[in-house]
Amino acid sequence: MAALLSKDFRVMRKELLWMAVYVVFFAITFSNSRMGGVVVQLVPSIMLLFISANHDVKNRNFILLGSLPVRRSDIVRARYVSVLLFGVLGAGIGFIVSTVTSMIQGTGGASSFSWGASGLLGAMLLVYAAIYLPLHYWLGDKYLQVISVIMMILLFASTSMLGFIVGATDKWGLPSPAAVAIIALTGVSVFFVSYLISLGIMKKKDF
């Protein structure tokens, strides 16, 4: 599975460079906006998910991997683990941007980073992935581009709402740690169910 995970990052080297430019640009643009966390942490993570999945379709990796002595469960598991890695990467980017921005503005430092808001965004990533990946395995290259566009539109359409939630978290200290924990557990549960669905689809798929 480690080889499958490293493959994702190798094929996305160019995209990762562009992602760094994106992060710098939007970190500056949204430095004083309540949507800053959404566009700096959540959007890059989801974009990496879409890019890596599209690479699979473009390079017909399903057919290649299906012909190799690799268990299909490992293929699906690696994709879902990669989502977690994208989430960790996004949270790390959010932490660095938040810390640097607050230090420049003289409003604190690492202490200004909202772990509650970051947890909400992480749960949202899991939900997005939970919807997207079963469709990815089910439809393959037939409608995947359309699904990706629809999911991106949905993401950007919900950005304002997510920005309000994150802003409320920063301003009023909401939601409570218990609520964040419940939301996170819900996201993990949905993500796990999605994994089982994708695994079932992949095992029945005829390459």
ROBA-126777 format. One line per field, with one value per atom (N, C-alpha, C): y, z, x; residue in three letters. Coordinates in steps of 0.1 Angstrom, whole numbers. Layout:
BEGIN
Y: c(Y  ...)
Z: c(Z  ...)
X: c(X  ...)
type: c(ALA  ...)
***
This chain:
BEGIN
Y: c(-12  0  13  12  23  28  18  21  28  24  30  45  47  61  70  64  72  76  66  69  81  83  95  108  108  121  123  112  113  119  114  119  133  138  151  161  159  168  182  183  196  203  195  201  206  199  203  217  219  232  243  240  250  252  242  243  252  252  261  275  278  292  295  286  289  292  285  287  301  305  318  329  328  338  340  329  330  332  329  332  347  354  369  375  369  375  374  363  360  361  369  369  375  384  390  385  374  369  357  355  343  331  333  321  317  324  320  306  300  286  277  280  271  271  282  282  278  279  275  261  256  242  232  235  225  224  235  235  228  231  223  208  204  190  183  189  184  184  195  195  184  181  170  157  155  143  142  153  153  150  157  156  141  135  122  112  114  105  106  118  121  115  115  108  93  87  73  70  79  77  80  91  95  85  79  70  55  54  41  31  37  30  18  19  8  -5  -4  -15  -21  -11  -15  -22  -16  -22  -35  -36  -48  -60  -57  -68  -72  -64  -67  -75  -82  -90  -81  -72  -62  -64  -66  -68  -56  -57  -46  -38  -46  -39  -30  -33  -25  -12  -13  -2  8  3  12  17  9  14  25  23  33  47  46  58  65  58  64  69  62  67  80  80  93  105  102  113  119  109  113  121  117  124  138  139  152  161  155  163  168  159  163  174  173  183  196  195  208  214  206  211  218  211  217  230  231  244  254  250  260  265  256  260  270  267  275  289  289  302  310  304  311  317  309  313  325  323  334  347  345  357  364  357  364  370  364  370  383  383  395  406  403  412  416  409  411  407  397  393  379  375  363  355  342  333  320  309  296  295  303  302  307  314  320  309  298  287  281  280  274  259  251  236  231  238  235  237  248  251  241  238  228  215  211  198  198  209  209  208  215  214  200  193  180  170  172  164  166  179  182  175  175  168  153  146  132  130  140  138  140  150  152  139  134  122  110  109  98  98  110  111  108  114  114  100  93  81  70  67  56  59  71  75  73  76  75  60  51  37  31  36  31  36  49  54  53  53  52  65  63  74  79  73  76  90  92  105  112  107  113  127  132  146  155  150  157  157  146  145  154  155  164  178  182  196  199  190  192  193  184  185  198  203  215  227  227  237  237  225  223  228  225  230  245  252  266  273  266  271  271  261  260  267  273  280  291  299  310  305  294  288  283  276  271  282  293  305  311  311  316  307  294  285  286  287  289  302  313  326  326  319  317  310  300  292  301  310  319  330  335  347  343  333  330  317  311  298  287  287  277  269  256  249  244  238  233  221  218  207  194  192  180  180  191  192  189  194  192  177  171  156  148  152  145  146  159  161  153  153  145  130  125  111  108  117  115  114  124  124  111  106  94  82  81  70  70  82  83  79  83  80  65  58  43  36  40  34  36  47  50  40  38  28  14  10  -3  -4  7  7  7  15  15  2  -5  -18  -28  -28  -37  -34  -21  -18  -23  -21  -24  -39  -47  -61  -67  -60  -65  -60  -50  -44  -53  -53  -62  -53  -54  -46  -52)
Z: c(0  0  0  6  6  -8  -16  -30  -37  -35  -41  -36  -23  -18  -24  -25  -30  -45  -52  -66  -67  -58  -59  -58  -49  -47  -59  -64  -75  -88  -91  -103  -101  -89  -87  -84  -87  -84  -90  -102  -108  -102  -99  -92  -78  -71  -58  -58  -69  -70  -73  -82  -84  -71  -64  -51  -41  -41  -32  -36  -50  -55  -50  -52  -48  -33  -25  -10  -7  -13  -10  -14  -26  -32  -23  -20  -13  2  7  21  23  12  13  10  0  -3  8  15  25  39  41  54  65  61  71  69  62  59  67  71  78  70  56  47  45  52  50  52  63  67  57  51  41  29  23  10  12  24  26  30  38  44  36  35  29  14  7  -8  -14  -9  -14  -12  0  3  -7  -10  -19  -33  -37  -50  -53  -42  -44  -45  -39  -40  -55  -60  -74  -84  -82  -91  -91  -79  -79  -85  -82  -88  -103  -108  -123  -129  -122  -128  -129  -120  -121  -134  -137  -149  -161  -161  -173  -177  -168  -171  -171  -169  -168  -158  -147  -136  -131  -132  -127  -135  -148  -157  -153  -152  -149  -136  -126  -112  -111  -119  -119  -125  -133  -139  -132  -121  -113  -100  -94  -82  -70  -71  -60  -57  -44  -40  -42  -46  -49  -36  -25  -12  -9  -13  -11  -19  -31  -40  -34  -29  -23  -10  -2  11  9  -1  -3  -7  -15  -19  -7  2  14  24  25  33  28  14  8  11  13  17  31  40  53  53  44  42  37  27  21  32  41  52  62  65  74  67  55  47  47  45  46  59  70  83  86  82  83  76  64  57  64  69  76  89  96  108  105  94  91  86  78  73  84  93  104  113  116  125  119  106  100  98  94  93  106  117  130  135  132  136  129  116  108  112  116  120  135  142  156  165  161  169  176  177  184  176  174  167  166  170  169  177  188  196  189  178  171  162  160  152  159  152  158  154  164  162  160  167  165  150  145  131  121  125  117  117  129  130  122  121  113  98  94  80  77  86  84  82  90  89  76  71  58  47  48  38  37  49  49  43  45  39  24  19  5  -1  5  0  0  11  12  1  -4  -15  -29  -30  -43  -47  -37  -41  -45  -39  -45  -59  -62  -76  -85  -80  -87  -91  -82  -85  -93  -91  -98  -113  -115  -129  -137  -130  -137  -146  -158  -167  -175  -173  -181  -177  -164  -160  -149  -147  -136  -137  -150  -152  -148  -151  -148  -133  -126  -112  -105  -110  -104  -105  -116  -118  -109  -108  -98  -84  -80  -66  -64  -74  -72  -71  -79  -78  -64  -59  -46  -35  -37  -27  -26  -38  -38  -34  -37  -33  -18  -12  3  10  3  10  19  15  23  36  35  47  56  51  59  65  57  63  74  74  85  97  95  107  113  104  109  116  111  117  131  132  145  155  150  159  164  155  160  169  166  173  187  187  199  205  200  206  204  193  190  178  177  187  198  208  219  215  223  220  219  227  225  212  207  194  183  184  174  174  185  186  180  182  176  161  156  142  135  142  137  136  147  147  136  134  123  110  108  95  93  104  103  100  106  104  90  84  70  61  64  56  56  68  68  61  62  54  39  35  21  16  25  22  19  27  25  12  9  -4  -15  -15  -26  -27  -16  -16  -23  -20  -26  -41  -45  -60  -67  -61  -67  -69  -59  -60  -71  -74  -84  -98  -98  -111  -120  -133  -143  -152  -151  -158  -172)
X: c(8  0  9  20  29  33  35  39  27  15  4  2  5  4  15  27  38  36  29  25  17  7  -1  7  16  24  34  39  49  42  30  23  17  17  11  22  34  45  42  38  35  24  13  1  5  14  18  25  32  39  28  19  8  0  -2  -10  -3  11  18  16  15  12  -2  -11  -25  -26  -19  -20  -15  -3  2  -7  -12  -21  -34  -41  -53  -51  -39  -36  -35  -29  -28  -42  -49  -62  -72  -73  -83  -77  -66  -60  -69  -78  -87  -102  -103  -117  -120  -132  -136  -136  -135  -134  -120  -110  -96  -93  -98  -95  -101  -112  -119  -110  -106  -99  -85  -79  -65  -64  -73  -71  -80  -93  -102  -101  -101  -101  -89  -76  -65  -66  -71  -72  -82  -93  -103  -98  -91  -85  -75  -67  -57  -64  -75  -83  -88  -94  -99  -87  -76  -65  -60  -58  -52  -62  -75  -85  -86  -85  -85  -72  -61  -49  -51  -58  -62  -69  -79  -88  -80  -73  -65  -55  -48  -38  -43  -56  -62  -55  -53  -46  -54  -68  -76  -72  -71  -68  -54  -45  -31  -30  -36  -35  -43  -54  -62  -55  -45  -37  -25  -22  -10  -14  -5  -8  -10  -19  -23  -37  -40  -54  -62  -74  -83  -86  -86  -89  -77  -65  -53  -54  -60  -61  -71  -82  -93  -88  -81  -76  -66  -57  -47  -53  -64  -71  -77  -83  -89  -79  -68  -57  -51  -50  -45  -54  -67  -76  -72  -68  -64  -51  -42  -29  -32  -41  -44  -50  -58  -64  -53  -44  -32  -24  -22  -15  -22  -35  -43  -43  -44  -44  -30  -20  -6  -5  -10  -10  -18  -30  -38  -31  -24  -17  -6  2  13  9  -2  -7  -13  -20  -26  -16  -5  5  13  17  25  17  4  -4  -6  -9  -11  2  13  26  28  25  27  18  6  -4  -3  6  8  -3  -11  -22  -20  -8  -5  5  2  11  4  11  5  -8  -9  -21  -34  -32  -44  -51  -44  -50  -61  -73  -85  -85  -82  -83  -97  -107  -121  -125  -122  -125  -118  -106  -98  -104  -109  -116  -129  -136  -149  -145  -135  -130  -126  -119  -114  -126  -137  -149  -156  -156  -162  -154  -141  -133  -137  -139  -143  -156  -165  -179  -178  -170  -169  -163  -152  -146  -155  -164  -173  -183  -187  -196  -189  -178  -171  -165  -158  -151  -159  -171  -179  -183  -186  -190  -178  -166  -153  -151  -154  -152  -163  -175  -187  -187  -185  -186  -174  -162  -149  -147  -143  -140  -152  -164  -176  -181  -184  -190  -181  -169  -161  -158  -155  -153  -165  -177  -189  -191  -189  -190  -180  -168  -158  -162  -168  -172  -184  -193  -204  -200  -190  -185  -178  -170  -163  -173  -183  -194  -200  -203  -209  -200  -187  -177  -177  -176  -175  -188  -199  -212  -214  -208  -209  -198  -189  -178  -183  -193  -198  -203  -211  -217  -206  -196  -186  -178  -176  -169  -176  -189  -197  -195  -196  -194  -180  -170  -156  -155  -161  -161  -168  -179  -185  -177  -170  -161  -150  -144  -133  -139  -150  -155  -162  -170  -178  -173  -163  -158  -167  -175  -185  -180  -184  -191  -182  -188  -181  -172  -161  -153  -161  -171  -180  -187  -192  -198  -189  -177  -166  -163  -162  -159  -170  -183  -194  -194  -192  -191  -180  -168  -157  -160  -166  -170  -180  -189  -199  -192  -182  -175  -167  -161  -153  -162  -174  -183  -188  -192  -196  -185  -173  -161  -159  -160  -158  -169  -181  -192  -189  -185  -181  -170  -161  -150  -155  -165  -170  -178  -185  -193  -183  -172  -162  -156  -153  -146  -156  -168  -178  -179  -179  -179  -167  -155  -143  -141  -146  -145  -153  -164  -173  -170  -161  -157  -150  -154  -147  -138  -125  -116  -114)
type: c(MET  MET  MET  ALA  ALA  ALA  ALA  ALA  ALA  LEU  LEU  LEU  LEU  LEU  LEU  SER  SER  SER  LYS  LYS  LYS  ASP  ASP  ASP  PHE  PHE  PHE  ARG  ARG  ARG  VAL  VAL  VAL  MET  MET  MET  ARG  ARG  ARG  LYS  LYS  LYS  GLU  GLU  GLU  LEU  LEU  LEU  LEU  LEU  LEU  TRP  TRP  TRP  MET  MET  MET  ALA  ALA  ALA  VAL  VAL  VAL  TYR  TYR  TYR  VAL  VAL  VAL  VAL  VAL  VAL  PHE  PHE  PHE  PHE  PHE  PHE  ALA  ALA  ALA  ILE  ILE  ILE  THR  THR  THR  PHE  PHE  PHE  SER  SER  SER  ASN  ASN  ASN  SER  SER  SER  ARG  ARG  ARG  MET  MET  MET  GLY  GLY  GLY  GLY  GLY  GLY  VAL  VAL  VAL  VAL  VAL  VAL  VAL  VAL  VAL  GLN  GLN  GLN  LEU  LEU  LEU  VAL  VAL  VAL  PRO  PRO  PRO  SER  SER  SER  ILE  ILE  ILE  MET  MET  MET  LEU  LEU  LEU  LEU  LEU  LEU  PHE  PHE  PHE  ILE  ILE  ILE  SER  SER  SER  ALA  ALA  ALA  ASN  ASN  ASN  HIS  HIS  HIS  ASP  ASP  ASP  VAL  VAL  VAL  LYS  LYS  LYS  ASN  ASN  ASN  ARG  ARG  ARG  ASN  ASN  ASN  PHE  PHE  PHE  ILE  ILE  ILE  LEU  LEU  LEU  LEU  LEU  LEU  GLY  GLY  GLY  SER  SER  SER  LEU  LEU  LEU  PRO  PRO  PRO  VAL  VAL  VAL  ARG  ARG  ARG  ARG  ARG  ARG  SER  SER  SER  ASP  ASP  ASP  ILE  ILE  ILE  VAL  VAL  VAL  ARG  ARG  ARG  ALA  ALA  ALA  ARG  ARG  ARG  TYR  TYR  TYR  VAL  VAL  VAL  SER  SER  SER  VAL  VAL  VAL  LEU  LEU  LEU  LEU  LEU  LEU  PHE  PHE  PHE  GLY  GLY  GLY  VAL  VAL  VAL  LEU  LEU  LEU  GLY  GLY  GLY  ALA  ALA  ALA  GLY  GLY  GLY  ILE  ILE  ILE  GLY  GLY  GLY  PHE  PHE  PHE  ILE  ILE  ILE  VAL  VAL  VAL  SER  SER  SER  THR  THR  THR  VAL  VAL  VAL  THR  THR  THR  SER  SER  SER  MET  MET  MET  ILE  ILE  ILE  GLN  GLN  GLN  GLY  GLY  GLY  THR  THR  THR  GLY  GLY  GLY  GLY  GLY  GLY  ALA  ALA  ALA  SER  SER  SER  SER  SER  SER  PHE  PHE  PHE  SER  SER  SER  TRP  TRP  TRP  GLY  GLY  GLY  ALA  ALA  ALA  SER  SER  SER  GLY  GLY  GLY  LEU  LEU  LEU  LEU  LEU  LEU  GLY  GLY  GLY  ALA  ALA  ALA  MET  MET  MET  LEU  LEU  LEU  LEU  LEU  LEU  VAL  VAL  VAL  TYR  TYR  TYR  ALA  ALA  ALA  ALA  ALA  ALA  ILE  ILE  ILE  TYR  TYR  TYR  LEU  LEU  LEU  PRO  PRO  PRO  LEU  LEU  LEU  HIS  HIS  HIS  TYR  TYR  TYR  TRP  TRP  TRP  LEU  LEU  LEU  GLY  GLY  GLY  ASP  ASP  ASP  LYS  LYS  LYS  TYR  TYR  TYR  LEU  LEU  LEU  GLN  GLN  GLN  VAL  VAL  VAL  ILE  ILE  ILE  SER  SER  SER  VAL  VAL  VAL  ILE  ILE  ILE  MET  MET  MET  MET  MET  MET  ILE  ILE  ILE  LEU  LEU  LEU  LEU  LEU  LEU  PHE  PHE  PHE  ALA  ALA  ALA  SER  SER  SER  THR  THR  THR  SER  SER  SER  MET  MET  MET  LEU  LEU  LEU  GLY  GLY  GLY  PHE  PHE  PHE  ILE  ILE  ILE  VAL  VAL  VAL  GLY  GLY  GLY  ALA  ALA  ALA  THR  THR  THR  ASP  ASP  ASP  LYS  LYS  LYS  TRP  TRP  TRP  GLY  GLY  GLY  LEU  LEU  LEU  PRO  PRO  PRO  SER  SER  SER  PRO  PRO  PRO  ALA  ALA  ALA  ALA  ALA  ALA  VAL  VAL  VAL  ALA  ALA  ALA  ILE  ILE  ILE  ILE  ILE  ILE  ALA  ALA  ALA  LEU  LEU  LEU  THR  THR  THR  GLY  GLY  GLY  VAL  VAL  VAL  SER  SER  SER  VAL  VAL  VAL  PHE  PHE  PHE  PHE  PHE  PHE  VAL  VAL  VAL  SER  SER  SER  TYR  TYR  TYR  LEU  LEU  LEU  ILE  ILE  ILE  SER  SER  SER  LEU  LEU  LEU  GLY  GLY  GLY  ILE  ILE  ILE  MET  MET  MET  LYS  LYS  LYS  LYS  LYS  LYS  LYS  LYS  LYS  ASP  ASP  ASP  PHE  PHE  PHE)
***
